[in-house]
């Protein structure tokens, strides 16, 4: 959906896509010859360390709309951990996903470098298979922007988990750039603006994916720390659209956050929405006129980020400035992607707004007084 340059959906075979990408991307830059840029993500701010587990889900009763066969998903679950000792930090992308994204990056988001980045070396602050902190906790589902994989929303998700939530990052194969499934790698490039039928399919599919996750929460090994009575949903761009549609149509969801997603797909559904909603947007989004028109009349708290671009809501807020500092992204490309302003300040605003909204609406207890968790 909703990037200024994306998306119309086109899925191609991995080999053909990567071959074409190699032609389009050309030779490595001089910076690449010096070694790949080392990228980092900011640490979460809450009192709890973060655990992470990944699961595959299959819906045998639903056909995948983008290719033959049943619908498959990958999800990552982040949660407050009891301890992270002897549990390593997880990479943002699997080695196979990182290899694909290294070639897809400038096609998925024009302005990202064609070479010079070791995407597989980016570490999250989630510790693999760490034991969860006991107690039932609110659950938040996250659906990413069109064309992005779930793990590019890691920064906000980890912060929410460190403050006491269980956060489920949901991939949507068929409109995510790459997803490593048990059945194989799914690779998709989204270009241009979607036609109405494609956009309708994207959102309907995402909402059905979110419902599948809710249906299966009780079957996951982390079920003992999940409170099914306290569920929220948030999403960016196309994910914001899907999040609000899920909020309006599923009584299991109490509250939602829309990070710059259009809401003009179902006016009647939006007119009947009376559940708590937070909506955030930037002043640099190319689709702001349509966005504001689609938000008109919807009761919600609103947050505006200044000197910011559309992709500042995800991990690009931190990755792109580092790439610019390394000489791999131009100032114009940075401004188009995340804005020319202070992305760390923008992240802090989004973290506080989303965290306080869900804490209030899902009745998250205040953290106990005492020393902050030690650095990991």
TORKOL-4160 file (C-alpha; in steps of 0.2 Angstrom, whole numbers, padded with zeros to 4 digits, m for minus):
376
<pt num="1" X="0000" Y="0000" Z="0000"/>
<pt num="2" X="0006" Y="0016" Z="0006"/>
<pt num="3" X="0023" Y="0021" Z="0003"/>
<pt num="4" X="0025" Y="0036" Z="m0009"/>
<pt num="5" X="0033" Y="0024" Z="m0022"/>
<pt num="6" X="0024" Y="0007" Z="m0017"/>
<pt num="7" X="0016" Y="m0004" Z="m0020"/>
<pt num="8" X="0008" Y="m0014" Z="m0034"/>
<pt num="9" X="0011" Y="m0032" Z="m0031"/>
<pt num="10" X="0022" Y="m0043" Z="m0042"/>
<pt num="11" X="0029" Y="m0059" Z="m0036"/>
<pt num="12" X="0042" Y="m0068" Z="m0046"/>
<pt num="13" X="0053" Y="m0083" Z="m0044"/>
<pt num="14" X="0068" Y="m0080" Z="m0033"/>
<pt num="15" X="0081" Y="m0085" Z="m0046"/>
<pt num="16" X="0073" Y="m0074" Z="m0059"/>
<pt num="17" X="0071" Y="m0059" Z="m0047"/>
<pt num="18" X="0089" Y="m0060" Z="m0041"/>
<pt num="19" X="0096" Y="m0062" Z="m0058"/>
<pt num="20" X="0087" Y="m0046" Z="m0064"/>
<pt num="21" X="0092" Y="m0037" Z="m0048"/>
<pt num="22" X="0110" Y="m0041" Z="m0052"/>
<pt num="23" X="0108" Y="m0032" Z="m0068"/>
<pt num="24" X="0099" Y="m0017" Z="m0061"/>
<pt num="25" X="0111" Y="m0015" Z="m0046"/>
<pt num="26" X="0127" Y="m0015" Z="m0056"/>
<pt num="27" X="0144" Y="m0016" Z="m0048"/>
<pt num="28" X="0148" Y="m0014" Z="m0030"/>
<pt num="29" X="0153" Y="0003" Z="m0024"/>
<pt num="30" X="0170" Y="0008" Z="m0017"/>
<pt num="31" X="0163" Y="0008" Z="0000"/>
<pt num="32" X="0158" Y="m0010" Z="m0002"/>
<pt num="33" X="0176" Y="m0014" Z="m0006"/>
<pt num="34" X="0181" Y="m0007" Z="0011"/>
<pt num="35" X="0170" Y="m0020" Z="0020"/>
<pt num="36" X="0151" Y="m0019" Z="0025"/>
<pt num="37" X="0144" Y="m0006" Z="0036"/>
<pt num="38" X="0140" Y="m0011" Z="0053"/>
<pt num="39" X="0122" Y="m0007" Z="0058"/>
<pt num="40" X="0114" Y="m0007" Z="0075"/>
<pt num="41" X="0097" Y="m0005" Z="0083"/>
<pt num="42" X="0093" Y="0005" Z="0098"/>
<pt num="43" X="0090" Y="m0004" Z="0115"/>
<pt num="44" X="0073" Y="m0005" Z="0122"/>
<pt num="45" X="0070" Y="0007" Z="0137"/>
<pt num="46" X="0059" Y="m0004" Z="0149"/>
<pt num="47" X="0064" Y="m0013" Z="0165"/>
<pt num="48" X="0063" Y="m0031" Z="0157"/>
<pt num="49" X="0075" Y="m0040" Z="0146"/>
<pt num="50" X="0067" Y="m0047" Z="0130"/>
<pt num="51" X="0065" Y="m0065" Z="0124"/>
<pt num="52" X="0061" Y="m0070" Z="0106"/>
<pt num="53" X="0053" Y="m0085" Z="0098"/>
<pt num="54" X="0048" Y="m0088" Z="0080"/>
<pt num="55" X="0034" Y="m0099" Z="0074"/>
<pt num="56" X="0027" Y="m0105" Z="0058"/>
<pt num="57" X="0008" Y="m0106" Z="0056"/>
<pt num="58" X="m0003" Y="m0114" Z="0042"/>
<pt num="59" X="m0021" Y="m0111" Z="0039"/>
<pt num="60" X="m0026" Y="m0127" Z="0030"/>
<pt num="61" X="m0044" Y="m0120" Z="0027"/>
<pt num="62" X="m0038" Y="m0105" Z="0018"/>
<pt num="63" X="m0030" Y="m0104" Z="0001"/>
<pt num="64" X="m0016" Y="m0092" Z="m0001"/>
<pt num="65" X="m0022" Y="m0078" Z="m0013"/>
<pt num="66" X="m0005" Y="m0075" Z="m0021"/>
<pt num="67" X="0000" Y="m0093" Z="m0025"/>
<pt num="68" X="m0007" Y="m0110" Z="m0025"/>
<pt num="69" X="m0008" Y="m0119" Z="m0008"/>
<pt num="70" X="m0014" Y="m0116" Z="0010"/>
<pt num="71" X="m0010" Y="m0100" Z="0018"/>
<pt num="72" X="0007" Y="m0100" Z="0028"/>
<pt num="73" X="0014" Y="m0087" Z="0040"/>
<pt num="74" X="0029" Y="m0084" Z="0050"/>
<pt num="75" X="0028" Y="m0074" Z="0067"/>
<pt num="76" X="0040" Y="m0068" Z="0080"/>
<pt num="77" X="0035" Y="m0067" Z="0098"/>
<pt num="78" X="0044" Y="m0055" Z="0109"/>
<pt num="79" X="0040" Y="m0055" Z="0128"/>
<pt num="80" X="0048" Y="m0050" Z="0145"/>
<pt num="81" X="0061" Y="m0063" Z="0149"/>
<pt num="82" X="0065" Y="m0069" Z="0167"/>
<pt num="83" X="0083" Y="m0071" Z="0162"/>
<pt num="84" X="0093" Y="m0069" Z="0146"/>
<pt num="85" X="0109" Y="m0078" Z="0152"/>
<pt num="86" X="0116" Y="m0090" Z="0139"/>
<pt num="87" X="0103" Y="m0085" Z="0127"/>
<pt num="88" X="0111" Y="m0075" Z="0112"/>
<pt num="89" X="0103" Y="m0060" Z="0104"/>
<pt num="90" X="0094" Y="m0064" Z="0088"/>
<pt num="91" X="0098" Y="m0057" Z="0071"/>
<pt num="92" X="0085" Y="m0046" Z="0063"/>
<pt num="93" X="0085" Y="m0057" Z="0047"/>
<pt num="94" X="0090" Y="m0075" Z="0045"/>
<pt num="95" X="0105" Y="m0078" Z="0034"/>
<pt num="96" X="0094" Y="m0083" Z="0020"/>
<pt num="97" X="0083" Y="m0068" Z="0022"/>
<pt num="98" X="0098" Y="m0056" Z="0023"/>
<pt num="99" X="0105" Y="m0063" Z="0007"/>
<pt num="100" X="0089" Y="m0060" Z="m0002"/>
<pt num="101" X="0086" Y="m0043" Z="0005"/>
<pt num="102" X="0104" Y="m0037" Z="0001"/>
<pt num="103" X="0099" Y="m0038" Z="m0017"/>
<pt num="104" X="0081" Y="m0033" Z="m0015"/>
<pt num="105" X="0084" Y="m0017" Z="m0004"/>
<pt num="106" X="0086" Y="m0004" Z="m0018"/>
<pt num="107" X="0071" Y="m0011" Z="m0027"/>
<pt num="108" X="0060" Y="m0012" Z="m0011"/>
<pt num="109" X="0065" Y="0005" Z="m0005"/>
<pt num="110" X="0073" Y="0016" Z="m0019"/>
<pt num="111" X="0088" Y="0025" Z="m0011"/>
<pt num="112" X="0094" Y="0010" Z="m0001"/>
<pt num="113" X="0112" Y="0004" Z="m0006"/>
<pt num="114" X="0115" Y="m0010" Z="m0019"/>
<pt num="115" X="0130" Y="m0016" Z="m0009"/>
<pt num="116" X="0141" Y="m0013" Z="0006"/>
<pt num="117" X="0129" Y="m0018" Z="0020"/>
<pt num="118" X="0129" Y="m0035" Z="0029"/>
<pt num="119" X="0111" Y="m0036" Z="0033"/>
<pt num="120" X="0113" Y="m0052" Z="0042"/>
<pt num="121" X="0124" Y="m0044" Z="0055"/>
<pt num="122" X="0111" Y="m0033" Z="0062"/>
<pt num="123" X="0107" Y="m0039" Z="0079"/>
<pt num="124" X="0090" Y="m0037" Z="0089"/>
<pt num="125" X="0089" Y="m0035" Z="0107"/>
<pt num="126" X="0078" Y="m0051" Z="0108"/>
<pt num="127" X="0086" Y="m0066" Z="0116"/>
<pt num="128" X="0082" Y="m0082" Z="0107"/>
<pt num="129" X="0071" Y="m0094" Z="0117"/>
<pt num="130" X="0074" Y="m0085" Z="0134"/>
<pt num="131" X="0062" Y="m0091" Z="0147"/>
<pt num="132" X="0047" Y="m0079" Z="0149"/>
<pt num="133" X="0044" Y="m0069" Z="0165"/>
<pt num="134" X="0029" Y="m0077" Z="0174"/>
<pt num="135" X="0012" Y="m0069" Z="0173"/>
<pt num="136" X="m0001" Y="m0066" Z="0160"/>
<pt num="137" X="0002" Y="m0051" Z="0150"/>
<pt num="138" X="m0007" Y="m0040" Z="0136"/>
<pt num="139" X="m0004" Y="m0046" Z="0118"/>
<pt num="140" X="0000" Y="m0034" Z="0104"/>
<pt num="141" X="m0001" Y="m0039" Z="0086"/>
<pt num="142" X="0010" Y="m0030" Z="0073"/>
<pt num="143" X="0007" Y="m0029" Z="0054"/>
<pt num="144" X="0021" Y="m0021" Z="0044"/>
<pt num="145" X="0021" Y="m0009" Z="0030"/>
<pt num="146" X="0017" Y="m0015" Z="0012"/>
<pt num="147" X="0033" Y="m0023" Z="0005"/>
<pt num="148" X="0042" Y="m0025" Z="0022"/>
<pt num="149" X="0045" Y="m0040" Z="0032"/>
<pt num="150" X="0039" Y="m0041" Z="0050"/>
<pt num="151" X="0057" Y="m0039" Z="0058"/>
<pt num="152" X="0059" Y="m0022" Z="0051"/>
<pt num="153" X="0047" Y="m0017" Z="0065"/>
<pt num="154" X="0059" Y="m0023" Z="0079"/>
<pt num="155" X="0063" Y="m0007" Z="0088"/>
<pt num="156" X="0046" Y="m0003" Z="0093"/>
<pt num="157" X="0041" Y="m0021" Z="0097"/>
<pt num="158" X="0056" Y="m0023" Z="0108"/>
<pt num="159" X="0052" Y="m0007" Z="0118"/>
<pt num="160" X="0034" Y="m0013" Z="0121"/>
<pt num="161" X="0040" Y="m0030" Z="0126"/>
<pt num="162" X="0053" Y="m0023" Z="0138"/>
<pt num="163" X="0038" Y="m0013" Z="0147"/>
<pt num="164" X="0028" Y="m0029" Z="0149"/>
<pt num="165" X="0018" Y="m0033" Z="0133"/>
<pt num="166" X="0019" Y="m0049" Z="0123"/>
<pt num="167" X="0021" Y="m0043" Z="0105"/>
<pt num="168" X="0018" Y="m0054" Z="0090"/>
<pt num="169" X="0026" Y="m0048" Z="0073"/>
<pt num="170" X="0016" Y="m0055" Z="0059"/>
<pt num="171" X="0023" Y="m0058" Z="0041"/>
<pt num="172" X="0012" Y="m0057" Z="0026"/>
<pt num="173" X="0020" Y="m0068" Z="0012"/>
<pt num="174" X="0015" Y="m0062" Z="m0005"/>
<pt num="175" X="0017" Y="m0043" Z="0000"/>
<pt num="176" X="0033" Y="m0045" Z="0011"/>
<pt num="177" X="0049" Y="m0043" Z="0002"/>
<pt num="178" X="0056" Y="m0060" Z="0009"/>
<pt num="179" X="0049" Y="m0073" Z="0021"/>
<pt num="180" X="0058" Y="m0089" Z="0025"/>
<pt num="181" X="0044" Y="m0102" Z="0027"/>
<pt num="182" X="0046" Y="m0120" Z="0031"/>
<pt num="183" X="0041" Y="m0123" Z="0013"/>
<pt num="184" X="0054" Y="m0111" Z="0006"/>
<pt num="185" X="0058" Y="m0093" Z="0003"/>
<pt num="186" X="0044" Y="m0082" Z="m0003"/>
<pt num="187" X="0050" Y="m0066" Z="m0012"/>
<pt num="188" X="0040" Y="m0052" Z="m0018"/>
<pt num="189" X="0043" Y="m0034" Z="m0025"/>
<pt num="190" X="0030" Y="m0021" Z="m0023"/>
<pt num="191" X="0030" Y="m0007" Z="m0035"/>
<pt num="192" X="0019" Y="0008" Z="m0039"/>
<pt num="193" X="0002" Y="0012" Z="m0032"/>
<pt num="194" X="m0009" Y="m0004" Z="m0030"/>
<pt num="195" X="m0025" Y="m0005" Z="m0040"/>
<pt num="196" X="m0041" Y="m0006" Z="m0030"/>
<pt num="197" X="m0043" Y="m0025" Z="m0032"/>
<pt num="198" X="m0025" Y="m0028" Z="m0026"/>
<pt num="199" X="m0026" Y="m0017" Z="m0011"/>
<pt num="200" X="m0043" Y="m0025" Z="m0006"/>
<pt num="201" X="m0034" Y="m0042" Z="m0007"/>
<pt num="202" X="m0019" Y="m0036" Z="0003"/>
<pt num="203" X="m0030" Y="m0029" Z="0017"/>
<pt num="204" X="m0042" Y="m0044" Z="0018"/>
<pt num="205" X="m0027" Y="m0056" Z="0018"/>
<pt num="206" X="m0019" Y="m0047" Z="0032"/>
<pt num="207" X="m0034" Y="m0046" Z="0043"/>
<pt num="208" X="m0037" Y="m0065" Z="0040"/>
<pt num="209" X="m0019" Y="m0067" Z="0045"/>
<pt num="210" X="m0021" Y="m0058" Z="0061"/>
<pt num="211" X="m0037" Y="m0068" Z="0065"/>
<pt num="212" X="m0027" Y="m0084" Z="0062"/>
<pt num="213" X="m0014" Y="m0078" Z="0075"/>
<pt num="214" X="m0027" Y="m0074" Z="0088"/>
<pt num="215" X="m0035" Y="m0091" Z="0085"/>
<pt num="216" X="m0019" Y="m0100" Z="0088"/>
<pt num="217" X="m0012" Y="m0090" Z="0103"/>
<pt num="218" X="m0018" Y="m0103" Z="0115"/>
<pt num="219" X="m0009" Y="m0117" Z="0105"/>
<pt num="220" X="0008" Y="m0108" Z="0106"/>
<pt num="221" X="0021" Y="m0113" Z="0120"/>
<pt num="222" X="0020" Y="m0096" Z="0127"/>
<pt num="223" X="0001" Y="m0097" Z="0130"/>
<pt num="224" X="0004" Y="m0097" Z="0149"/>
<pt num="225" X="0010" Y="m0079" Z="0148"/>
<pt num="226" X="m0003" Y="m0073" Z="0136"/>
<pt num="227" X="m0019" Y="m0064" Z="0142"/>
<pt num="228" X="m0032" Y="m0067" Z="0129"/>
<pt num="229" X="m0044" Y="m0054" Z="0137"/>
<pt num="230" X="m0031" Y="m0040" Z="0134"/>
<pt num="231" X="m0027" Y="m0039" Z="0115"/>
<pt num="232" X="m0021" Y="m0024" Z="0105"/>
<pt num="233" X="m0016" Y="m0022" Z="0087"/>
<pt num="234" X="m0005" Y="m0009" Z="0078"/>
<pt num="235" X="0002" Y="m0008" Z="0061"/>
<pt num="236" X="0012" Y="0004" Z="0049"/>
<pt num="237" X="0006" Y="0009" Z="0032"/>
<pt num="238" X="m0004" Y="m0005" Z="0024"/>
<pt num="239" X="m0002" Y="m0013" Z="0041"/>
<pt num="240" X="m0010" Y="0002" Z="0049"/>
<pt num="241" X="m0025" Y="0000" Z="0037"/>
<pt num="242" X="m0026" Y="m0019" Z="0041"/>
<pt num="243" X="m0024" Y="m0015" Z="0060"/>
<pt num="244" X="m0039" Y="m0003" Z="0060"/>
<pt num="245" X="m0050" Y="m0015" Z="0050"/>
<pt num="246" X="m0046" Y="m0029" Z="0062"/>
<pt num="247" X="m0050" Y="m0018" Z="0077"/>
<pt num="248" X="m0067" Y="m0014" Z="0069"/>
<pt num="249" X="m0071" Y="m0032" Z="0064"/>
<pt num="250" X="m0065" Y="m0043" Z="0078"/>
<pt num="251" X="m0072" Y="m0041" Z="0096"/>
<pt num="252" X="m0057" Y="m0050" Z="0103"/>
<pt num="253" X="m0046" Y="m0034" Z="0100"/>
<pt num="254" X="m0048" Y="m0019" Z="0112"/>
<pt num="255" X="m0038" Y="m0005" Z="0105"/>
<pt num="256" X="m0027" Y="m0001" Z="0090"/>
<pt num="257" X="m0014" Y="0010" Z="0083"/>
<pt num="258" X="m0013" Y="0016" Z="0065"/>
<pt num="259" X="0004" Y="0022" Z="0060"/>
<pt num="260" X="0001" Y="0032" Z="0044"/>
<pt num="261" X="m0011" Y="0020" Z="0035"/>
<pt num="262" X="m0026" Y="0025" Z="0024"/>
<pt num="263" X="m0043" Y="0022" Z="0030"/>
<pt num="264" X="m0054" Y="0025" Z="0015"/>
<pt num="265" X="m0056" Y="0006" Z="0010"/>
<pt num="266" X="m0072" Y="0003" Z="0020"/>
<pt num="267" X="m0081" Y="0020" Z="0025"/>
<pt num="268" X="m0096" Y="0011" Z="0033"/>
<pt num="269" X="m0084" Y="0000" Z="0043"/>
<pt num="270" X="m0075" Y="0015" Z="0049"/>
<pt num="271" X="m0091" Y="0025" Z="0053"/>
<pt num="272" X="m0095" Y="0011" Z="0065"/>
<pt num="273" X="m0078" Y="0011" Z="0074"/>
<pt num="274" X="m0080" Y="0016" Z="0092"/>
<pt num="275" X="m0065" Y="0007" Z="0100"/>
<pt num="276" X="m0050" Y="0016" Z="0107"/>
<pt num="277" X="m0038" Y="0021" Z="0093"/>
<pt num="278" X="m0022" Y="0031" Z="0091"/>
<pt num="279" X="m0016" Y="0038" Z="0074"/>
<pt num="280" X="0001" Y="0044" Z="0070"/>
<pt num="281" X="0007" Y="0052" Z="0054"/>
<pt num="282" X="0022" Y="0062" Z="0048"/>
<pt num="283" X="0023" Y="0079" Z="0039"/>
<pt num="284" X="0033" Y="0072" Z="0025"/>
<pt num="285" X="0021" Y="0058" Z="0019"/>
<pt num="286" X="0018" Y="0061" Z="0000"/>
<pt num="287" X="0000" Y="0054" Z="0003"/>
<pt num="288" X="m0005" Y="0066" Z="0017"/>
<pt num="289" X="m0020" Y="0074" Z="0008"/>
<pt num="290" X="m0028" Y="0057" Z="0005"/>
<pt num="291" X="m0023" Y="0051" Z="0022"/>
<pt num="292" X="m0031" Y="0066" Z="0031"/>
<pt num="293" X="m0047" Y="0064" Z="0020"/>
<pt num="294" X="m0048" Y="0046" Z="0025"/>
<pt num="295" X="m0046" Y="0050" Z="0043"/>
<pt num="296" X="m0059" Y="0063" Z="0044"/>
<pt num="297" X="m0073" Y="0060" Z="0057"/>
<pt num="298" X="m0064" Y="0045" Z="0065"/>
<pt num="299" X="m0063" Y="0048" Z="0084"/>
<pt num="300" X="m0045" Y="0045" Z="0089"/>
<pt num="301" X="m0030" Y="0053" Z="0097"/>
<pt num="302" X="m0018" Y="0059" Z="0085"/>
<pt num="303" X="0001" Y="0062" Z="0084"/>
<pt num="304" X="0011" Y="0072" Z="0071"/>
<pt num="305" X="0029" Y="0069" Z="0068"/>
<pt num="306" X="0039" Y="0084" Z="0061"/>
<pt num="307" X="0053" Y="0084" Z="0049"/>
<pt num="308" X="0049" Y="0065" Z="0047"/>
<pt num="309" X="0046" Y="0053" Z="0032"/>
<pt num="310" X="0034" Y="0038" Z="0030"/>
<pt num="311" X="0047" Y="0025" Z="0035"/>
<pt num="312" X="0052" Y="0033" Z="0051"/>
<pt num="313" X="0040" Y="0022" Z="0060"/>
<pt num="314" X="0050" Y="0006" Z="0058"/>
<pt num="315" X="0069" Y="0001" Z="0060"/>
<pt num="316" X="0074" Y="0012" Z="0045"/>
<pt num="317" X="0073" Y="0027" Z="0057"/>
<pt num="318" X="0089" Y="0020" Z="0064"/>
<pt num="319" X="0097" Y="0010" Z="0049"/>
<pt num="320" X="0095" Y="0024" Z="0036"/>
<pt num="321" X="0105" Y="0038" Z="0046"/>
<pt num="322" X="0119" Y="0025" Z="0049"/>
<pt num="323" X="0119" Y="0021" Z="0030"/>
<pt num="324" X="0120" Y="0040" Z="0026"/>
<pt num="325" X="0135" Y="0042" Z="0039"/>
<pt num="326" X="0144" Y="0028" Z="0030"/>
<pt num="327" X="0142" Y="0036" Z="0013"/>
<pt num="328" X="0129" Y="0023" Z="0007"/>
<pt num="329" X="0113" Y="0034" Z="0007"/>
<pt num="330" X="0112" Y="0051" Z="0000"/>
<pt num="331" X="0104" Y="0065" Z="0010"/>
<pt num="332" X="0090" Y="0066" Z="m0003"/>
<pt num="333" X="0086" Y="0047" Z="m0001"/>
<pt num="334" X="0087" Y="0049" Z="0018"/>
<pt num="335" X="0074" Y="0063" Z="0018"/>
<pt num="336" X="0063" Y="0053" Z="0006"/>
<pt num="337" X="0063" Y="0038" Z="0017"/>
<pt num="338" X="0063" Y="0044" Z="0035"/>
<pt num="339" X="0064" Y="0063" Z="0034"/>
<pt num="340" X="0078" Y="0075" Z="0037"/>
<pt num="341" X="0074" Y="0078" Z="0056"/>
<pt num="342" X="0081" Y="0069" Z="0071"/>
<pt num="343" X="0075" Y="0051" Z="0069"/>
<pt num="344" X="0080" Y="0046" Z="0087"/>
<pt num="345" X="0068" Y="0060" Z="0094"/>
<pt num="346" X="0054" Y="0054" Z="0082"/>
<pt num="347" X="0057" Y="0036" Z="0088"/>
<pt num="348" X="0056" Y="0042" Z="0106"/>
<pt num="349" X="0039" Y="0051" Z="0103"/>
<pt num="350" X="0032" Y="0035" Z="0094"/>
<pt num="351" X="0038" Y="0024" Z="0108"/>
<pt num="352" X="0030" Y="0035" Z="0122"/>
<pt num="353" X="0014" Y="0037" Z="0113"/>
<pt num="354" X="0011" Y="0019" Z="0108"/>
<pt num="355" X="0017" Y="0013" Z="0125"/>
<pt num="356" X="0006" Y="0024" Z="0135"/>
<pt num="357" X="m0009" Y="0021" Z="0124"/>
<pt num="358" X="m0009" Y="0003" Z="0126"/>
<pt num="359" X="m0004" Y="0003" Z="0144"/>
<pt num="360" X="m0019" Y="0013" Z="0148"/>
<pt num="361" X="m0031" Y="0004" Z="0137"/>
<pt num="362" X="m0025" Y="m0013" Z="0141"/>
<pt num="363" X="m0023" Y="m0010" Z="0159"/>
<pt num="364" X="m0004" Y="m0013" Z="0161"/>
<pt num="365" X="0001" Y="m0011" Z="0179"/>
<pt num="366" X="0015" Y="0002" Z="0182"/>
<pt num="367" X="0032" Y="m0006" Z="0184"/>
<pt num="368" X="0039" Y="m0008" Z="0202"/>
<pt num="369" X="0051" Y="0005" Z="0209"/>
<pt num="370" X="0069" Y="0000" Z="0209"/>
<pt num="371" X="0084" Y="0000" Z="0198"/>
<pt num="372" X="0083" Y="m0002" Z="0179"/>
<pt num="373" X="0088" Y="m0018" Z="0171"/>
<pt num="374" X="0107" Y="m0019" Z="0168"/>
<pt num="375" X="0113" Y="m0017" Z="0151"/>
<pt num="376" X="0113" Y="m0033" Z="0140"/>
